[in-house]
C-alpha cells in the first residue's frame, strides 16, 4: 500500500525575508567558532565506548 507524500513546509513573505537576512548575516560573520577539536574528542570517546 502506498504512503501519501507529505508536502514540504516552505517559508513565505516576511518570514522568508527575515530568514534569508539572518542566514546572510551568519554566513558573513567573522566570529565563527571552530568545533573541530571537540568533534574529534567526542568521536574518539564514542569509539572507545563501542558506538
C-alpha positions as CSV (number, residue, x, y, z in Angstrom):
1,X,0.0,0.0,0.0
2,X,1.4,3.4,-0.9
3,X,2.1,6.0,1.7
4,X,1.0,9.6,1.0
5,X,3.8,12.1,0.3
6,X,3.7,14.9,2.8
7,X,4.2,18.4,1.5
8,X,7.4,20.2,2.4
9,X,6.8,23.3,4.5
10,X,8.2,26.5,3.0
11,X,8.7,30.0,4.3
12,X,6.9,32.8,2.6
13,X,6.6,36.5,2.9
14,X,8.2,38.3,5.8
15,X,9.3,35.1,7.4
16,X,11.3,34.1,4.3
17,X,12.9,37.5,4.0
18,X,13.9,37.5,7.7
19,X,15.3,34.0,7.4
20,X,17.4,35.0,4.3
21,X,18.7,38.2,6.0
22,X,19.8,36.3,9.1
23,X,21.3,33.5,7.1
24,X,23.4,36.0,5.1
25,X,24.5,37.7,8.4
26,X,25.5,34.3,9.9
27,X,27.4,33.4,6.7
28,X,29.4,36.6,6.7
29,X,30.0,36.6,10.5
30,X,33.8,36.6,11.0
31,X,33.5,35.4,14.6
32,X,32.7,31.8,13.7
33,X,33.6,29.1,16.1
34,X,35.6,26.0,15.2
35,X,34.3,22.9,16.9
36,X,36.6,20.6,15.1
37,X,38.7,19.7,18.2
38,X,35.5,19.0,20.3
39,X,34.0,16.8,17.5
40,X,37.2,14.7,17.4
41,X,37.1,14.4,21.2
42,X,33.5,13.1,21.1
43,X,34.1,10.8,18.2
44,X,37.1,9.2,20.0
45,X,35.1,8.9,23.2
46,X,32.2,7.2,21.4
47,X,34.6,4.9,19.5
48,X,36.2,3.8,22.9
49,X,32.7,3.1,24.3
50,X,31.8,0.9,21.3
51,X,29.4,3.2,19.5
